[in-house]
Amino acid sequence: MIPGAAIPRVLIAVAEGVDDLQTVTLIDVLRRAQLEVAVASIEGRRMLTCARGTRLTADGMLVDVLVQDFDLIVLPGGLIGAQHLAAHQPLQQLLKDQAAAGRFFAAIGEAPALALQASGVLRQRRMTCLPAVSQQLSGCTFVDQPVVVDGNCITAQGSAAAVSFALVLVEQLSGKGVRNVVAAELLA
C-alpha cells in the first residue's frame, strides 16, 4: 500500500450455512493484507454455523453497516448460505449500489450464481461460479476458470480456488506487491 493512503474497507456478508473454508480463508487472507475487514451477519445474530459445522462469530450485523461505503463487498458460497444471501433484500440493494458506484463486488462458489445473479449485477459480465450451479445463470457469460475478473466484478468457482480468489482480491485493492507479500507469508 502507498504510505498515507486510506486502508481499503471490505465487507464480508455472512449467513447461516456459508461455506466454512471459503469464509475463513477470505477473512484470514484479507486481514493478512492489512485490509479493514468487517464480517457482517444478515441473520440478526452474530453467532452462525457454517455448512460443515464451524461456528463463526461475525463482527456485527449487516443492518448496522448498510449506510457505509466499502471498497469491496464479498460473498462466500455454500448452498444454504448463498440462498440466504440471495433472499436478503437489504444485501441485494447494497450489491446494486456497489456495482452502480463502480466499486468492487465479489463472490465464490454458489454465491455468484445465486446471490449476485439475484441482484442483477452480473448482466453482460464474464464470470464463474461452482460449475454445478452454472445452469442457473442468465444474462452473463460463464467462464470455466477458477477465478474471473471482469472490471469491478470478481468471481471464483469454489473452495479449491479460495486462496487464489482471496489473493486476487488483495491485488485488486492493494496492488501486486501486497499480494506477493501475503502469498509468500502463506508459504512460510
For each residue, the residues with C-beta under 8 A, 3 or more apart:
1: 5 7 34 174 175 178
2: 5
3:
4:
5: 1 2
6:
7: 1 34 35 36
8: 35 36 71 72 173 174
9: 35 36 38 68 69 70 71 72
10: 30 35 36 37 38 70 71 72 73 74 169 173
11: 38 40 65 68 70 72 73 74
12: 23 26 27 30 37 38 39 40 74 75 76
13: 40 42 62 73 74 75 85 88 91
14: 18 23 39 40 41 42 48 56 58 76 81
15: 18 41 42 43 48 80 81 84 85 88
16: 43 48 49 80 81 84
17: 49 50 51 78 79 80 81 83 84
18: 14 15 22 23 48 50 51 56 76 77 78 80 81 82 85
19: 22 23 50 51 52 76 77 78 81 108 109 159
20: 23 24 50 51 52 53 54 78
21: 24 25 159 162
22: 18 19 25 26 76 77 78 108 109 158 159 162
23: 12 14 18 19 20 26 27 50 56 76 78
24: 20 21 27 28 54 56
25: 21 22 28 29 162 163 166
26: 12 22 23 29 30 74 76 108 162 165 166 169
27: 12 23 24 30 31 37 39
28: 24 25 31 32 166
29: 25 26 32 33 163 166 167 169 170 182 186
30: 10 12 26 27 33 35 37 166 169 170
31: 27 28 34 35 37
32: 28 29 182 185 186
33: 29 30 170 173 174 178 179 182
34: 1 7 31 174 178
35: 7 8 9 10 30 31 170 173 174
36: 7 8 9 10
37: 10 12 27 30 31
38: 9 10 11 12 59 60 65 70
39: 12 14 27 56 58 59 60
40: 11 12 13 14 58 59 60 61 62 64 65
41: 14 15 44 45 46 48 58 60 61 62
42: 13 14 15 61 62 84 85 88 90 91
43: 15 16 48 84
44: 41 61
45: 41 48
46: 41 57 58 59 60 61
47: 55 56 57 58
48: 14 15 16 18 41 43 45 55 56 57 58
49: 16 17 53 54 55 56
50: 17 18 19 20 23 53 54 55 56 78 81
51: 17 18 19 20 78 79 80 81
52: 19 20
53: 20 49 50
54: 20 24 49 50
55: 47 48 49 50
56: 14 18 23 24 39 47 48 49 50
57: 46 47 48
58: 14 39 40 41 46 47 48 61
59: 38 39 40 46
60: 38 39 40 41 46 64 65
61: 40 41 42 44 46 58 64 65
62: 13 40 41 42 65 66 88 90 91 94
63: 66 90
64: 40 60 61
65: 11 38 40 60 61 62 68 70
66: 62 63 90 94
67:
68: 9 11 65
69: 9 101 103
70: 9 10 11 38 65 73 98 103
71: 8 9 10 103 104 173
72: 8 9 10 11 103 104 105 106 169 172 173
73: 10 11 13 70 94 95 98 103 104 105 106
74: 10 11 12 13 26 105 106 107 108 169
75: 12 13 82 85 106 107 108 111 115 116
76: 12 14 18 19 22 23 26 81 107 108 109 111
77: 18 19 22 81 82 107 108 109 110 111 112 129 130 158 159
78: 17 18 19 20 22 23 50 51 81 82 109 110 111
79: 17 51 82 83 110 133
80: 15 16 17 18 51 83 84
81: 14 15 16 17 18 19 50 51 76 77 78 84 85 110 111
82: 18 75 77 78 79 85 86 107 109 110 111 113 114 115
83: 17 79 80 86 87 110 114
84: 15 16 17 42 43 80 81 87 88
85: 13 15 18 42 75 81 82 88 91 111 114 115
86: 82 83 92 114 115 117 118
87: 83 84 118
88: 13 15 42 62 84 85 91 92
89: 92 93
90: 42 62 63 66 93 94
91: 13 42 62 85 88 94 95 115
92: 86 88 89 95 96 115 118 119
93: 89 90 96 97
94: 62 66 73 90 91 97 98
95: 73 91 92 98 99 105 115 116 119 121
96: 92 93 99 100 119 120 121
97: 93 94 100 101
98: 70 73 94 95 101 103 104 105 121
99: 95 96 102 103 105 119 121 152 153
100: 96 97
101: 69 97 98
102: 99 152
103: 69 70 71 72 73 98 99 152
104: 71 72 73 98 152 153 154 169 172 173
105: 72 73 74 95 98 99 116 121 152 153 154
106: 72 73 74 75 153 154 155 156 165 169
107: 74 75 76 77 82 111 112 115 116 129 155 156
108: 19 22 26 74 75 76 77 111 112 155 156 157 158 161 162 165
109: 19 22 76 77 78 82 112 129 130 156 157 158 159
110: 77 78 79 81 82 83 113 114 129 130 133
111: 75 76 77 78 81 82 85 107 108 114 115 116 129
112: 77 107 108 109 115 116 117 122 127 128 129 155 156
113: 82 110 116 117 129 130 133 134 136 137
114: 82 83 85 86 110 111 117 118 133 136
115: 75 82 85 86 91 92 95 107 111 112 118 119
116: 75 95 105 107 111 112 113 119 121 122 127 153 155
117: 86 112 113 114 120 122 136 137 138 140
118: 86 87 92 114 115
119: 92 95 96 99 115 116
120: 96 117 123
121: 95 96 98 99 105 116 125 153
122: 112 116 117 125 127 137 139 140 153
123: 120 139 140
124: 139 140
125: 121 122 140 141 150 151 153
126: 140 141 143 148 150
127: 112 116 122 137 140 141 142 143 148 150 153 155
128: 112 142 143 144 145 146 147 148 155 156 157
129: 77 107 109 110 111 112 113 133 134 137 142 155 157
130: 77 109 110 113 133 134 157 158
131: 134 144 157
132:
133: 79 110 113 114 129 130 136
134: 113 129 130 131 137 142
135:
136: 113 114 117 133
137: 113 117 122 127 129 134 140 142
138: 117
139: 122 123 124
140: 117 122 123 124 125 126 127 137
141: 125 126 127
142: 127 128 129 134 137
143: 126 127 128 148
144: 128 131
145: 128 148 157
146: 128 156 157 160 161 164 165
147: 128 154 155 156 157 161 164 165 168
148: 126 127 128 143 145 154 155 156
149: 153 154 168 172
150: 125 126 127 153 154 155
151: 125
152: 99 102 103 104 105
153: 99 104 105 106 116 121 122 125 127 149 150
154: 104 105 106 147 148 149 150 165 168 169 172
155: 106 107 108 112 116 127 128 129 147 148 150
156: 106 107 108 109 112 128 146 147 148 161 162 164 165 168
157: 108 109 128 129 130 131 145 146 147 160 161
158: 22 77 108 109 130 161 162
159: 19 21 22 77 109 162
160: 146 157
161: 108 146 147 156 157 158 164 165
162: 21 22 25 26 108 156 158 159 165 166
163: 25 29 166 167 186
164: 146 147 156 161 167 168
165: 26 106 108 146 147 154 156 161 162 168 169
166: 25 26 28 29 30 162 163 169 170
167: 29 163 164 170 171 179 182 183
168: 147 149 154 156 164 165 171 172 179
169: 10 26 29 30 72 74 104 106 154 165 166 172 173
170: 29 30 33 35 166 167 173 174 178 179 182
171: 167 168 174 175 176 178 179
172: 72 104 149 154 168 169
173: 8 10 33 35 71 72 104 169 170
174: 1 8 33 34 35 170 171 177 178 179
175: 1 171 178 179
176: 171 179 180
177: 174 180 181
178: 1 33 34 170 171 174 175 181 182
179: 33 167 168 170 171 174 175 176 182 183
180: 176 177 183 184
181: 177 178 184 185
182: 29 32 33 167 170 178 179 185 186
183: 167 179 180 186 187
184: 180 181 187 188
185: 32 181 182 188
186: 29 32 163 182 183
187: 183 184
188: 184 185
